[in-house]
Amino acid sequence: MKEYKRCFVPLLIGTVLSVSMGLTIWVGFFFVFIPIGLSISTGHFLSIRYKNPDLGRKISLSIISFVFLVFLGVMQRENMQIEETVIYLEYFITTGVFTRVLIHYAIAKVFGPLIWGRGYCGWACYTAALFEWLPIKENRPIPKKYTYIRIPVLIVSLLIPFILIQSGYDYMTKHIDSSITSFIESKKIDQFIWFLVGYILYYIAGIILAFVFRKKRAFCKIFCPVSLIMKLPARVSLIKIKPSGNKCIKCGKCNEVCPMDIDVKKYIENGKKVLSTECVLCRNCINICPAKAIV
């Protein structure tokens, strides 16, 4: 029963955020945070009810992807990628206006990880959602040398909009100015193009990497620039995978199913929380442990 009660926490958080921001900033937040909270709560419930963590998490990711890609991306023409965040940060510095894109980044990827670490990656990432459904059964570890590719990707992602802005790019007209009177945007053409091109490139890269390395989340380990930003707050997050108190039998099954190549067994057998900033709280290790030594 205690596990089922925890399912309502994401919905509660989503409702609080929706009401507080929907009544003060933008009514559209009611169509963002409540669906996100409901999706994660539903996914968590299904994981427990049917003892199938992957199914629940996939459903959660899929519903959230619809919210971000269709409602925010297509209808609102808002690009939640890191490149757009640089543009909106410049807008904030210039005008003092803290926009919805920055609110998303602050909650999901900067301050939120202080609480749930990289749980966003495991349960709400609209990029990784597609990769979770790929027909790949293997979960081969990624050689560490390839994980450093994320660093130049992050640098390039930050430099492209910065250089454009410094060169006089009219980001106000092409990205900021809005014609919206309802939920359908007709301006922000360039932002919409960046959104489409960015996600197409991400999905193509992610699918190729998944099949080459025989790992669904190879993109997360090799190419995702946002993961590096989330690592710092995730290090001190409140929610972490930890030992339950039951003795670890050292079977190693937790390591086999970890999508992020974490040595979970080492943490648990030493009686420590999983401190790795790669953990996305997918709960695969918890559900497969025969000794119920992980919680």
C-alpha positions in Angstrom: 0.0 0.0 0.0 2.9 2.4 0.8 4.2 1.9 -2.7 0.9 2.8 -4.3 0.6 6.0 -2.1 3.9 7.1 -3.6 2.4 7.0 -7.0 0.4 10.1 -6.2 3.4 12.2 -5.4 4.3 13.2 -9.1 0.6 14.1 -9.7 0.6 16.2 -6.5 3.7 18.1 -7.6 2.3 18.6 -11.1 -0.9 20.0 -9.7 0.8 22.4 -7.3 3.0 23.7 -10.2 0.0 24.0 -12.6 -2.1 25.9 -10.1 0.6 28.2 -8.9 1.9 29.0 -12.4 -1.3 28.6 -14.4 -3.1 31.2 -12.3 -0.2 33.7 -12.2 1.9 33.3 -15.4 0.2 31.3 -18.2 -3.0 29.3 -18.2 -1.3 26.8 -20.5 0.7 25.4 -17.6 -2.5 23.5 -16.6 -1.9 21.5 -19.8 1.7 20.9 -19.1 2.5 20.1 -15.4 -0.7 18.2 -14.6 -0.4 15.9 -17.6 3.3 15.3 -16.7 2.5 14.5 -13.1 -0.4 12.3 -14.1 1.8 10.5 -16.7 4.5 9.7 -14.2 2.0 8.7 -11.5 0.3 6.4 -14.0 3.5 4.9 -15.2 4.6 4.2 -11.6 1.3 2.6 -10.8 1.4 0.3 -13.8 5.0 -0.6 -12.9 3.9 -1.8 -9.5 0.5 -3.2 -10.5 1.8 -5.4 -13.3 5.4 -5.8 -12.0 6.6 -4.5 -15.3 8.7 -1.3 -14.7 9.6 -0.9 -18.4 6.0 -0.8 -19.5 5.0 1.8 -17.0 7.9 4.0 -17.7 7.5 3.7 -21.5 3.8 4.8 -21.1 4.9 7.7 -18.9 7.5 8.8 -21.4 5.2 8.5 -24.4 2.4 10.6 -22.9 4.8 13.3 -21.8 6.4 13.3 -25.3 2.9 14.1 -26.7 2.7 17.1 -24.4 6.1 18.5 -25.2 6.3 17.7 -28.9 2.7 18.4 -30.0 1.3 20.9 -27.5 4.5 22.9 -26.8 6.5 22.1 -29.9 3.9 22.2 -32.8 1.0 24.2 -31.4 3.0 26.7 -29.2 6.2 26.6 -31.4 8.4 26.4 -28.3 11.7 24.7 -28.6 12.9 23.2 -25.3 16.3 22.2 -26.5 19.4 23.7 -24.9 20.2 26.0 -27.9 16.9 27.8 -27.5 17.5 28.2 -23.8 20.6 30.3 -24.6 18.4 32.6 -26.7 15.8 33.0 -24.0 18.6 33.5 -21.4 19.8 36.4 -23.5 16.3 37.7 -23.7 16.1 37.5 -19.9 19.3 39.4 -19.4 18.1 42.1 -21.8 14.5 42.5 -20.6 14.3 40.8 -17.2 11.5 38.6 -18.5 11.7 35.0 -17.2 10.0 33.0 -19.9 8.3 29.5 -20.1 11.3 27.9 -21.7 13.5 29.1 -18.8 11.0 27.9 -16.3 11.1 24.4 -17.9 14.8 24.3 -17.7 15.0 25.6 -14.2 12.5 23.0 -12.9 13.4 20.0 -15.0 17.2 20.3 -15.4 18.7 22.7 -12.8 16.8 22.8 -9.5 14.5 19.8 -9.9 17.5 17.4 -10.0 18.4 18.6 -6.5 15.4 16.6 -5.5 14.9 13.7 -8.0 18.4 13.6 -9.6 18.1 12.6 -13.2 14.7 11.1 -12.7 13.6 13.4 -15.5 15.8 11.4 -17.9 14.2 8.1 -16.9 10.6 9.2 -16.7 10.0 12.4 -18.6 12.6 12.9 -21.4 10.7 13.3 -24.6 13.9 12.6 -26.6 14.7 9.3 -25.0 11.0 8.2 -25.2 11.4 7.0 -28.7 14.6 5.0 -28.0 12.9 3.1 -25.2 10.6 1.5 -27.8 13.4 0.3 -30.1 13.5 -3.5 -30.8 16.9 -3.9 -29.0 17.2 -6.6 -26.4 20.8 -6.2 -25.6 22.1 -3.7 -23.1 25.8 -3.6 -23.8 28.0 -1.2 -21.8 29.3 1.9 -23.5 33.2 2.2 -23.5 34.0 5.2 -21.2 36.0 7.0 -24.0 32.8 7.5 -26.0 31.0 9.2 -23.1 33.3 12.3 -23.4 31.7 13.1 -26.8 29.0 14.8 -24.8 31.4 17.6 -23.8 32.1 19.0 -27.3 28.4 18.5 -28.2 27.5 20.7 -25.2 30.0 23.3 -26.2 28.8 23.5 -29.8 25.2 23.6 -28.6 26.0 26.6 -26.5 28.2 28.3 -29.0 25.9 28.2 -32.0 23.1 30.5 -30.6 25.7 32.6 -28.8 27.6 33.4 -32.0 24.4 34.0 -33.9 23.3 36.5 -31.3 26.6 38.3 -31.2 26.6 38.5 -35.0 23.3 40.4 -34.9 20.8 37.6 -35.5 17.3 39.0 -35.0 16.2 36.5 -32.4 13.4 38.8 -31.1 11.4 38.7 -34.3 12.2 35.1 -35.2 12.1 33.4 -31.8 10.4 35.6 -29.2 7.6 37.8 -30.8 4.3 36.0 -30.5 1.0 36.3 -32.2 -0.7 33.9 -29.9 -4.2 34.7 -28.7 -5.2 31.1 -28.1 -3.2 27.9 -28.1 -2.1 28.0 -31.7 1.0 30.1 -32.5 1.5 31.5 -36.0 4.8 33.4 -35.5 8.2 32.3 -34.1 9.0 30.6 -37.4 12.7 30.2 -36.8 12.2 28.7 -33.4 9.8 26.2 -34.9 12.4 25.3 -37.6 15.1 24.9 -34.9 12.6 22.6 -33.0 12.0 20.4 -36.1 15.6 20.2 -37.3 17.0 19.7 -33.8 14.7 16.8 -32.9 15.1 15.1 -36.3 18.9 15.2 -35.9 18.6 14.0 -32.3 16.3 11.1 -33.2 18.5 10.0 -36.2 21.6 10.1 -34.1 19.9 8.3 -31.2 18.6 5.5 -33.4 21.9 5.0 -35.1 23.8 4.9 -31.8 21.3 2.5 -30.3 21.8 -0.1 -33.1 25.5 0.4 -33.4 26.2 0.0 -29.7 23.2 -2.4 -29.1 21.9 -0.2 -26.3 18.6 1.7 -26.3 20.1 4.6 -24.3 23.4 4.9 -26.1 22.4 8.5 -27.0 22.1 9.4 -23.4 25.6 8.1 -22.6 27.4 9.4 -25.7 25.6 12.4 -27.3 23.2 14.1 -24.9 24.5 17.5 -23.8 21.8 18.2 -21.2 23.0 15.2 -19.1 26.2 17.1 -18.3 24.2 20.1 -16.9 22.1 17.8 -14.7 25.1 15.9 -13.3 26.1 18.6 -10.8 22.7 19.0 -8.9 22.1 15.2 -9.3 25.2 14.5 -7.2 23.5 15.9 -4.1 19.9 14.9 -4.9 17.5 13.9 -2.1 16.1 10.8 -3.9 18.5 8.0 -4.6 18.5 4.3 -5.1 19.7 2.7 -1.9 20.1 -0.6 0.0 16.9 -2.0 1.6 18.7 -3.7 4.4 18.4 -7.1 2.9 21.7 -8.8 2.2 23.1 -8.5 -1.3 23.7 -11.9 -2.8 26.1 -10.5 -5.4 24.3 -12.0 -8.4 25.0 -8.9 -10.5 21.6 -8.8 -12.2 21.2 -5.1 -11.2 24.3 -4.2 -13.2 23.0 -6.2 -16.2 19.8 -4.3 -16.5 21.1 -0.8 -15.7 20.6 1.3 -18.9 23.3 3.7 -17.7 26.1 1.2 -17.0 26.3 1.9 -13.2 28.0 -0.6 -11.0 24.9 -0.8 -8.8 26.1 -4.0 -7.1 29.2 -2.3 -5.7 27.1 0.4 -4.0 24.5 -2.0 -2.6 26.9 -4.6 -1.3 28.9 -1.9 0.5 25.7 -0.6 2.1 25.8 2.8 0.2 23.3 4.8 -1.8 23.9 4.9 -5.6 25.8 8.1 -5.9 26.5 7.9 -9.6 25.1 11.0 -11.5 24.2 8.7 -14.4 21.3 7.1 -12.5 18.0 8.0 -14.1 15.8 6.3 -11.4 14.4 3.8 -13.9 14.1 1.2 -11.0 15.2 -1.7 -13.2 17.7 -2.7 -10.5 15.0 -2.6 -7.8 12.6 -4.8 -9.8 15.1 -7.4 -10.8 16.9 -7.9 -7.5 16.0 -11.5 -6.3 17.0 -10.6 -2.7 15.0 -7.4 -2.6 18.2 -5.7 -1.4 17.5 -2.5 -3.3 14.9 0.2 -2.7 
